[in-house]
Amino acid sequence: MQKTQEYIAQNKQRFLDELFELLRIPSISADPKYKADVLRCADFVAQSLRDAGCDKVEVCPTTHQKDGQTKAGYPIVYGEKIIDEKLPTVLVYGHYDVQPPDPLDLWDSPPFEPVVKTTKIHPQGAIFARGSCDDKGQTYMHVKAFEAMVKTGSLPCNVKFCVEGEEEVGSPSFRPFVEENKEKLACDVILCSDTSIIANDIPSITTGVRGLAYLEVEVTGPNRDLHSGVYGGAVANPANVLADMISKLIDKDGHITIPNFYDDVQVVSDAEREAMAREPFNLDNYKEDLGIADVQGEKGYSTNERTSIRPSLDVNGIWGGYTGEGSKTVLPSKAYAKISMRLVPHQRPEKVYDQFETYFKSLAPASVKVKVTRMHGGTPGVTPTDTPEYKAAHLAMAKTFGKEPIPKREGGYIPIVALFKDVLKKDSILIGFGLNSDAIHSPNEHYGLFNFYKGIETIPYYYQHYVELKK
C-alpha cells in the first residue's frame, strides 16, 4: 500500500489536469443540443479506464420505453479488470452527465472552464466547475485510485466500472441495462461516491438516502391569454389558482396534507434519533452559509431529521404568463409548476404519485382544468452497517482521516441503491467525499482539492480491508 500512496502523491498534478479535461466537456443530459458533448464525454471516460488499466472497456448503447415507444438513451461506460475469478469483485458506479449550469449570470467563472480558488471552507483550494463534485470529480477519484493500484501491482481483487450518462435526468435507461446485463455486472459490492461527508475534519459514511417522486402540473383556465383589465376579476387566473393549490399542500406545521401520505413512512426509533442528535451540527453556521434568518420545516423534528428521515414536498419551478422585460397586463391561459417529493422507507413513488394526483386535482375549482405529468422517481435505500462491505469503508476512512467516520443518512436521491439491491441483490457502499456546501446543482459548484485527493488516497484502503474481511 505504501507504493500505491507514493504513486498517488507523485501524480497529483496529472490527476488534476486530467479531471480538468473531463470537466471542460459540457455533458448536459437534460438538453438535447448537448448530445454530441455527452457522447464525447462517454468516450473520454472510456479512454480513461483503458489508460488506468482496465483490460476490457465498452461504450454500451442503451434504450428505454417512453410513451409506448423505444427511445435511445445515452451510453453506459463499462470497464473491468478480472485478476482472479475466486477473488471478490467490486463494482464502481458513477455518472458522467451533469446538471444544466443555469442561471449563468450567477457563476463567478464560466461553468465549463474549471479553475481552482481558495475559500473559507477550502483554504487549500477548490475546483470550481459544473460536475466538479457531482459527479465527475468523485467518479474520477475511483479511476485514479484504480490506476494507482494497477500500476503498483497492489490491486487485491477484481474491479468493474459502470458509469452512466443519464443520472441527472432520472436514469431512464439504467434499470433496463442492469436487468439485461446481470451477469456482466455481477459483483460482491457496489462502491459509489455521489454523497458527502459532514466536514473535512468529520468523516462520515452515508447509510441511507431518500427516494423521489418528481412531476409537473399544468393548470389551464381560458382558451387564450386575456387582457387583465377586461377580464381580471371575472375569469379564473391559472397562476393565482395554482399558487393557491400549492399553498394547501403543506400546513402551518410543515406537515404534508396529502391524505394517507404518511401511512408508509418508517418510524425511526428514539435510539436512532438520539444518535443523530449527537452528529456535529451548528445551526447558526448552517443559516449563515445559506444566508437565511431561520430554518423551516416539519414541526417536532430537527433540521438533520427533516432532511434525512422525514419526507418533504417542494416546488422546484413555477411559471406562467408574461415573464419578460417590462410589463404586459395579461391573464395567462396556463400556469405550470414542477414539484418533487422526497420519500423515506417504506414509501414507494408509484403510490405517492397516485396520492398526489388525486388530492391535487381535488383542490382545483371548476373554473380550471388540471394535468399532472409523472416525470421520474425512485425508492429510498438503507445500507446495513454490520457487514464486511461497510466495515471496510469505516476502516479505510479511519485510516486516512485519522478518526472514526460517523454513519449518517442523507436527503438526496441515489436511484442505484435500491436498484442494485433489487436486481443484483447487493448493497451499495456510499463512500462520498463532497461537502453539502459545495453547491451541487447550483451556480459555482465546486469540489475541494483536499476532498479530491483524500478520496483517491482512501479508496485503495477500502479494497485492502474488504479483501481481508472477506477471507
Summary of the structure (lengths in Angstrom):
residues: 471
radius of gyration: 23.4
end to end distance: 18.4
largest distance: 79.6
contacts: 1556
relative contact order: 0.19
helix: 35%
strand: 25%
